[in-house]
Amino acid sequence: MKGEKALEQVRNILVIRNGALGDFIVTLPVINSLKKVFPFAQITLVGNSCFLKLAQHQVNTIVPNDASGFYTLFRSEGEFPENIKRLFSGVDLAVSYTPDPEGTVIKNLKKIGIPWIVDLGFSPLEKLPAPITNFLLSPLEREGIPVFFEPPQILPSFCDKKIAEEFFQSSCTCGEGHYPVMAIHPGSGSPKKCWPKEKFVALMRWAKRYLGATILLISGPADKNIFETIWPLIKGCSPLVAENLPLTHLAAILERCSVYVGNDSGITHLAASVGTPTLALFGPTDFRIWGPQNENVKCLSCIYPCAPCAPKEMAECQDQVCLESLPVATVKKALLSLLSQFASLCLTSKNTTRLKEKEKYV
């Protein structure tokens, strides 16, 4: 089912995207591209229930991948429950980004009766040849489906914006005098992708002292150990804390920040996708592949002989010398540059001038 006639026949599209938060966000341009090609089609998105609401205004239907009976797509034998049959009934085009080494999911989608299936169930251990979103769009192009790239964009709802406003109102000094609000997420899905904790502490103390910044420390379920280590060292900075918040709320909070600093993580992609000036720190992973592609992003990569490395090598690596080699002073300079370039609207001209003066304190 290919060609112009096939494109005209598509009225219902199914996109399956399992994986972590960053994987989910870098797939949003695929949905945007599909909407441009099939403006009258209904799009159903299947994915992690924790992330789906971030895209609820970009698709027609969201379905959590832990929904009853969804597991039957991953078994080689047996019947499908009625709710799965109804969900996939009438689907003209399915796009699957589910790791499927034996082709079980694709076989089952065909068995259900979906006529056109685009599969990119690549292994997370693969070394990718292109920026990840380009790579995710490439199977559509091979199928004769035009592709359009725009960086991921997440638009918080009015309710989420209101929650963010109330969150910041809890601190009467937040943003006082048009000083920056600096969001920091020191964690990641893998500790091997994390800049050393003591360097994050040094950066936060410096930003508080010399920039007058309000520090917003972000912590998720996987960041407990990092948070417990860092917190006693930065209590004196009186930071705000966003801990284990729903992602839609966190997106709206990040949208109000002057700047964000974090590792190669899903939260970094979230900050970039809401338009916050973002400084992303990379070590073993390749920023050319995994870095956010939004305009307001600066990626810093360490200079070390073995970095970036292949996923298998990163998994086996016992050291973090690549990220340890990224100096605090380099991050400070990049942060000042980012604030001067993108955050001028949230700062007075006096404070923008002062940012340049602060370079002597780096």
C-alpha positions as a Python dict, from the first residue, in 0.01 Angstrom:
ca = {
    (1, 'M'): (0, 0, 0),
    (2, 'K'): (214, 286, -129),
    (3, 'G'): (189, 581, -363),
    (4, 'E'): (-34, 887, -389),
    (5, 'K'): (-349, 677, -392),
    (6, 'A'): (-245, 512, -66),
    (7, 'L'): (-181, 851, 95),
    (8, 'E'): (-532, 962, 4),
    (9, 'Q'): (-682, 654, 167),
    (10, 'V'): (-528, 709, 511),
    (11, 'R'): (-789, 826, 759),
    (12, 'N'): (-678, 656, 1083),
    (13, 'I'): (-316, 643, 1200),
    (14, 'L'): (-170, 449, 1492),
    (15, 'V'): (170, 547, 1639),
    (16, 'I'): (330, 316, 1896),
    (17, 'R'): (617, 471, 2089),
    (18, 'N'): (756, 285, 2390),
    (19, 'G'): (1070, 393, 2571),
    (20, 'A'): (1185, 665, 2809),
    (21, 'L'): (1081, 1032, 2825),
    (22, 'G'): (1353, 1153, 2589),
    (23, 'D'): (1260, 884, 2336),
    (24, 'F'): (900, 1001, 2353),
    (25, 'I'): (980, 1370, 2303),
    (26, 'V'): (1214, 1319, 2006),
    (27, 'T'): (930, 1127, 1837),
    (28, 'L'): (689, 1421, 1852),
    (29, 'P'): (820, 1563, 1520),
    (30, 'V'): (707, 1237, 1357),
    (31, 'I'): (352, 1306, 1474),
    (32, 'N'): (374, 1666, 1355),
    (33, 'S'): (496, 1547, 1015),
    (34, 'L'): (213, 1294, 986),
    (35, 'K'): (-39, 1568, 1066),
    (36, 'K'): (95, 1781, 781),
    (37, 'V'): (79, 1493, 532),
    (38, 'F'): (-258, 1361, 655),
    (39, 'P'): (-441, 1671, 782),
    (40, 'F'): (-779, 1495, 801),
    (41, 'A'): (-658, 1172, 963),
    (42, 'Q'): (-731, 1073, 1321),
    (43, 'I'): (-409, 992, 1509),
    (44, 'T'): (-395, 753, 1804),
    (45, 'L'): (-76, 752, 2012),
    (46, 'V'): (20, 454, 2228),
    (47, 'G'): (295, 502, 2484),
    (48, 'N'): (401, 528, 2846),
    (49, 'S'): (111, 658, 3055),
    (50, 'C'): (344, 899, 3238),
    (51, 'F'): (431, 1083, 2915),
    (52, 'L'): (116, 1069, 2702),
    (53, 'K'): (-48, 1382, 2841),
    (54, 'L'): (243, 1587, 2709),
    (55, 'A'): (109, 1514, 2360),
    (56, 'Q'): (-264, 1514, 2432),
    (57, 'H'): (-319, 1831, 2226),
    (58, 'Q'): (-120, 1699, 1930),
    (59, 'V'): (-317, 1378, 1868),
    (60, 'N'): (-681, 1271, 1876),
    (61, 'T'): (-652, 977, 2115),
    (62, 'I'): (-393, 865, 2369),
    (63, 'V'): (-373, 504, 2488),
    (64, 'P'): (-134, 386, 2765),
    (65, 'N'): (80, 89, 2671),
    (66, 'D'): (-19, -84, 2993),
    (67, 'A'): (-385, -89, 2887),
    (68, 'S'): (-565, -418, 2932),
    (69, 'G'): (-470, -668, 2663),
    (70, 'F'): (-193, -462, 2503),
    (71, 'Y'): (60, -727, 2602),
    (72, 'T'): (-97, -965, 2349),
    (73, 'L'): (84, -775, 2073),
    (74, 'F'): (410, -912, 2208),
    (75, 'R'): (322, -1282, 2215),
    (76, 'S'): (358, -1507, 1914),
    (77, 'E'): (37, -1706, 1966),
    (78, 'G'): (-315, -1656, 2098),
    (79, 'E'): (-613, -1437, 2029),
    (80, 'F'): (-649, -1065, 2087),
    (81, 'P'): (-905, -934, 2339),
    (82, 'E'): (-1202, -739, 2204),
    (83, 'N'): (-1077, -401, 2331),
    (84, 'I'): (-753, -441, 2131),
    (85, 'K'): (-948, -542, 1821),
    (86, 'R'): (-1169, -234, 1859),
    (87, 'L'): (-869, -7, 1916),
    (88, 'F'): (-701, -120, 1595),
    (89, 'S'): (-1016, -157, 1391),
    (90, 'G'): (-1011, 74, 1092),
    (91, 'V'): (-645, 173, 1129),
    (92, 'D'): (-503, 244, 782),
    (93, 'L'): (-144, 318, 882),
    (94, 'A'): (57, 201, 1183),
    (95, 'V'): (398, 341, 1274),
    (96, 'S'): (581, 134, 1535),
    (97, 'Y'): (894, 232, 1725),
    (98, 'T'): (886, -75, 1948),
    (99, 'P'): (1199, -294, 1972),
    (100, 'D'): (1084, -607, 1792),
    (101, 'P'): (1384, -829, 1706),
    (102, 'E'): (1169, -1129, 1613),
    (103, 'G'): (904, -926, 1432),
    (104, 'T'): (628, -1040, 1666),
    (105, 'V'): (458, -702, 1700),
    (106, 'I'): (459, -642, 1324),
    (107, 'K'): (316, -989, 1258),
    (108, 'N'): (39, -926, 1508),
    (109, 'L'): (-46, -586, 1361),
    (110, 'K'): (-78, -755, 1021),
    (111, 'K'): (-286, -1032, 1177),
    (112, 'I'): (-526, -772, 1318),
    (113, 'G'): (-568, -642, 965),
    (114, 'I'): (-373, -315, 944),
    (115, 'P'): (-287, -273, 573),
    (116, 'W'): (14, -38, 597),
    (117, 'I'): (278, -78, 867),
    (118, 'V'): (598, 125, 906),
    (119, 'D'): (845, -39, 1142),
    (120, 'L'): (1148, 111, 1315),
    (121, 'G'): (1194, -114, 1614),
    (122, 'F'): (1568, -51, 1641),
    (123, 'S'): (1776, -180, 1930),
    (124, 'P'): (1876, 77, 2196),
    (125, 'L'): (2233, -60, 2162),
    (126, 'E'): (2254, 42, 1796),
    (127, 'K'): (2490, 325, 1705),
    (128, 'L'): (2279, 565, 1505),
    (129, 'P'): (2407, 735, 1189),
    (130, 'A'): (2204, 1056, 1207),
    (131, 'P'): (2030, 1293, 1450),
    (132, 'I'): (1773, 1075, 1622),
    (133, 'T'): (1464, 1255, 1491),
    (134, 'N'): (1593, 1237, 1133),
    (135, 'F'): (1649, 867, 1191),
    (136, 'L'): (1293, 825, 1321),
    (137, 'L'): (1152, 1008, 1018),
    (138, 'S'): (1355, 810, 765),
    (139, 'P'): (1128, 499, 748),
    (140, 'L'): (833, 721, 652),
    (141, 'E'): (1034, 863, 365),
    (142, 'R'): (1132, 513, 251),
    (143, 'E'): (763, 426, 239),
    (144, 'G'): (691, 719, 10),
    (145, 'I'): (544, 937, 285),
    (146, 'P'): (670, 1299, 269),
    (147, 'V'): (843, 1419, 585),
    (148, 'F'): (858, 1762, 746),
    (149, 'F'): (1089, 1837, 1036),
    (150, 'E'): (1018, 2083, 1313),
    (151, 'P'): (1181, 2054, 1657),
    (152, 'P'): (961, 1906, 1931),
    (153, 'Q'): (726, 2160, 2082),
    (154, 'I'): (520, 2105, 2395),
    (155, 'L'): (255, 2363, 2483),
    (156, 'P'): (145, 2350, 2848),
    (157, 'S'): (-230, 2386, 2904),
    (158, 'F'): (-391, 2681, 3080),
    (159, 'C'): (-441, 2467, 3392),
    (160, 'D'): (-78, 2360, 3398),
    (161, 'K'): (35, 2721, 3351),
    (162, 'K'): (-181, 2818, 3647),
    (163, 'I'): (-20, 2547, 3861),
    (164, 'A'): (323, 2675, 3758),
    (165, 'E'): (228, 3030, 3853),
    (166, 'E'): (114, 2912, 4196),
    (167, 'F'): (433, 2710, 4236),
    (168, 'F'): (652, 3017, 4189),
    (169, 'Q'): (429, 3234, 4404),
    (170, 'S'): (531, 3011, 4695),
    (171, 'S'): (861, 3203, 4690),
    (172, 'C'): (816, 3578, 4712),
    (173, 'T'): (1180, 3634, 4608),
    (174, 'C'): (1161, 3425, 4293),
    (175, 'G'): (1271, 3633, 3997),
    (176, 'E'): (1277, 3949, 4212),
    (177, 'G'): (1451, 4236, 4030),
    (178, 'H'): (1445, 4042, 3704),
    (179, 'Y'): (1721, 3808, 3815),
    (180, 'P'): (1729, 3470, 3640),
    (181, 'V'): (1550, 3158, 3753),
    (182, 'M'): (1789, 2874, 3681),
    (183, 'A'): (1648, 2521, 3665),
    (184, 'I'): (1892, 2239, 3735),
    (185, 'H'): (1836, 1867, 3683),
    (186, 'P'): (2151, 1682, 3795),
    (187, 'G'): (2013, 1335, 3715),
    (188, 'S'): (1957, 1119, 3411),
    (189, 'G'): (1829, 777, 3313),
    (190, 'S'): (2184, 647, 3354),
    (191, 'P'): (2434, 766, 3617),
    (192, 'K'): (2703, 733, 3350),
    (193, 'K'): (2550, 1032, 3170),
    (194, 'C'): (2565, 1258, 3476),
    (195, 'W'): (2808, 1545, 3524),
    (196, 'P'): (2966, 1505, 3873),
    (197, 'K'): (2742, 1613, 4160),
    (198, 'E'): (3008, 1833, 4318),
    (199, 'K'): (3038, 2030, 3994),
    (200, 'F'): (2663, 2093, 3986),
    (201, 'V'): (2690, 2216, 4347),
    (202, 'A'): (2971, 2456, 4251),
    (203, 'L'): (2766, 2585, 3957),
    (204, 'M'): (2457, 2647, 4171),
    (205, 'R'): (2653, 2825, 4444),
    (206, 'W'): (2819, 3047, 4185),
    (207, 'A'): (2489, 3129, 4011),
    (208, 'K'): (2330, 3219, 4342),
    (209, 'R'): (2620, 3438, 4455),
    (210, 'Y'): (2720, 3615, 4136),
    (211, 'L'): (2401, 3612, 3928),
    (212, 'G'): (2151, 3643, 4211),
    (213, 'A'): (1973, 3349, 4052),
    (214, 'T'): (1682, 3164, 4203),
    (215, 'I'): (1778, 2798, 4185),
    (216, 'L'): (1512, 2544, 4092),
    (217, 'L'): (1632, 2191, 4167),
    (218, 'I'): (1448, 1920, 3976),
    (219, 'S'): (1432, 1565, 4107),
    (220, 'G'): (1248, 1264, 3970),
    (221, 'P'): (1194, 906, 4088),
    (222, 'A'): (1538, 798, 3958),
    (223, 'D'): (1720, 1091, 4121),
    (224, 'K'): (1674, 1010, 4491),
    (225, 'N'): (2041, 933, 4564),
    (226, 'I'): (2167, 1236, 4373),
    (227, 'F'): (1914, 1464, 4545),
    (228, 'E'): (2002, 1335, 4893),
    (229, 'T'): (2370, 1398, 4823),
    (230, 'I'): (2329, 1745, 4678),
    (231, 'W'): (2060, 1888, 4905),
    (232, 'P'): (2270, 1936, 5223),
    (233, 'L'): (2533, 2117, 5015),
    (234, 'I'): (2298, 2373, 4856),
    (235, 'K'): (2043, 2438, 5131),
    (236, 'G'): (2213, 2771, 5184),
    (237, 'C'): (2112, 2872, 4831),
    (238, 'S'): (1745, 2846, 4936),
    (239, 'P'): (1652, 2658, 4620),
    (240, 'L'): (1302, 2581, 4506),
    (241, 'V'): (1244, 2209, 4463),
    (242, 'A'): (1034, 2039, 4197),
    (243, 'E'): (1024, 1679, 4314),
    (244, 'N'): (834, 1396, 4144),
    (245, 'L'): (588, 1634, 3977),
    (246, 'P'): (354, 1528, 3695),
    (247, 'L'): (538, 1600, 3372),
    (248, 'T'): (269, 1837, 3243),
    (249, 'H'): (313, 2049, 3558),
    (250, 'L'): (691, 2036, 3532),
    (251, 'A'): (673, 2142, 3165),
    (252, 'A'): (478, 2454, 3261),
    (253, 'I'): (724, 2531, 3544),
    (254, 'L'): (1022, 2492, 3311),
    (255, 'E'): (853, 2722, 3060),
    (256, 'R'): (872, 3005, 3315),
    (257, 'C'): (1244, 2957, 3389),
    (258, 'S'): (1515, 3184, 3249),
    (259, 'V'): (1753, 2898, 3176),
    (260, 'Y'): (1795, 2526, 3231),
    (261, 'V'): (2109, 2316, 3285),
    (262, 'G'): (2108, 1938, 3276),
    (263, 'N'): (2261, 1617, 3146),
    (264, 'D'): (2160, 1408, 2848),
    (265, 'S'): (1815, 1325, 2984),
    (266, 'G'): (1444, 1335, 2911),
    (267, 'I'): (1401, 1640, 3135),
    (268, 'T'): (1658, 1824, 2923),
    (269, 'H'): (1452, 1749, 2613),
    (270, 'L'): (1141, 1862, 2802),
    (271, 'A'): (1300, 2196, 2891),
    (272, 'A'): (1406, 2255, 2531),
    (273, 'S'): (1063, 2159, 2395),
    (274, 'V'): (883, 2424, 2602),
    (275, 'G'): (1120, 2694, 2475),
    (276, 'T'): (1344, 2739, 2778),
    (277, 'P'): (1707, 2828, 2696),
    (278, 'T'): (1879, 2497, 2760),
    (279, 'L'): (2239, 2402, 2834),
    (280, 'A'): (2283, 2028, 2782),
    (281, 'L'): (2595, 1851, 2911),
    (282, 'F'): (2719, 1548, 2719),
    (283, 'G'): (2989, 1292, 2791),
    (284, 'P'): (2966, 933, 2665),
    (285, 'T'): (2666, 1002, 2442),
    (286, 'D'): (2685, 1195, 2115),
    (287, 'F'): (2513, 1535, 2120),
    (288, 'R'): (2500, 1528, 1740),
    (289, 'I'): (2258, 1235, 1769),
    (290, 'W'): (2085, 1284, 2104),
    (291, 'G'): (2105, 1658, 2163),
    (292, 'P'): (1782, 1862, 2149),
    (293, 'Q'): (1751, 2031, 1811),
    (294, 'N'): (1559, 2336, 1928),
    (295, 'E'): (1708, 2677, 1848),
    (296, 'N'): (1749, 2784, 2210),
    (297, 'V'): (1980, 2494, 2299),
    (298, 'K'): (2355, 2483, 2353),
    (299, 'C'): (2517, 2141, 2388),
    (300, 'L'): (2849, 2111, 2569),
    (301, 'S'): (3053, 1799, 2505),
    (302, 'C'): (3368, 1706, 2688),
    (303, 'I'): (3696, 1672, 2501),
    (304, 'Y'): (3817, 1323, 2580),
    (305, 'P'): (3975, 1061, 2353),
    (306, 'C'): (3709, 790, 2396),
    (307, 'A'): (3404, 1017, 2400),
    (308, 'P'): (3148, 985, 2264),
    (309, 'C'): (3142, 608, 2276),
    (310, 'A'): (2914, 331, 2153),
    (311, 'P'): (2625, 226, 2382),
    (312, 'K'): (2790, -109, 2458),
    (313, 'E'): (3116, 62, 2555),
    (314, 'M'): (2928, 306, 2779),
    (315, 'A'): (2753, 18, 2953),
    (316, 'E'): (3084, -152, 3023),
    (317, 'C'): (3274, 164, 3124),
    (318, 'Q'): (3371, 175, 3492),
    (319, 'D'): (3478, 541, 3498),
    (320, 'Q'): (3325, 880, 3426),
    (321, 'V'): (3645, 1048, 3319),
    (322, 'C'): (3480, 1203, 3014),
    (323, 'L'): (3224, 1401, 3212),
    (324, 'E'): (3470, 1466, 3493),
    (325, 'S'): (3692, 1636, 3235),
    (326, 'L'): (3423, 1899, 3162),
    (327, 'P'): (3530, 2200, 3376),
    (328, 'V'): (3288, 2405, 3581),
    (329, 'A'): (3439, 2721, 3430),
    (330, 'T'): (3345, 2605, 3080),
    (331, 'V'): (2986, 2546, 3189),
    (332, 'K'): (2971, 2888, 3358),
    (333, 'K'): (3085, 3063, 3040),
    (334, 'A'): (2834, 2871, 2829),
    (335, 'L'): (2560, 2957, 3078),
    (336, 'L'): (2642, 3330, 3065),
    (337, 'S'): (2642, 3317, 2686),
    (338, 'L'): (2306, 3142, 2681),
    (339, 'L'): (2152, 3392, 2922),
    (340, 'S'): (2281, 3688, 2723),
    (341, 'Q'): (2159, 3542, 2395),
    (342, 'F'): (1820, 3401, 2482),
    (343, 'A'): (1710, 3522, 2824),
    (344, 'S'): (1734, 3898, 2767),
    (345, 'L'): (1356, 3935, 2778),
    (346, 'C'): (1345, 3821, 3140),
    (347, 'L'): (1632, 4048, 3245),
    (348, 'T'): (1663, 4425, 3260),
    (349, 'S'): (1923, 4589, 3038),
    (350, 'K'): (2119, 4667, 3354),
    (351, 'N'): (2132, 4302, 3452),
    (352, 'T'): (2211, 4193, 3095),
    (353, 'T'): (2516, 4421, 3110),
    (354, 'R'): (2606, 4276, 3446),
    (355, 'L'): (2607, 3926, 3300),
    (356, 'K'): (2903, 4022, 3083),
    (357, 'E'): (3077, 4171, 3384),
    (358, 'K'): (3032, 3842, 3572),
    (359, 'E'): (3265, 3665, 3332),
    (360, 'K'): (3559, 3780, 3546),
    (361, 'Y'): (3414, 3573, 3833),
    (362, 'V'): (3405, 3253, 3630),
}
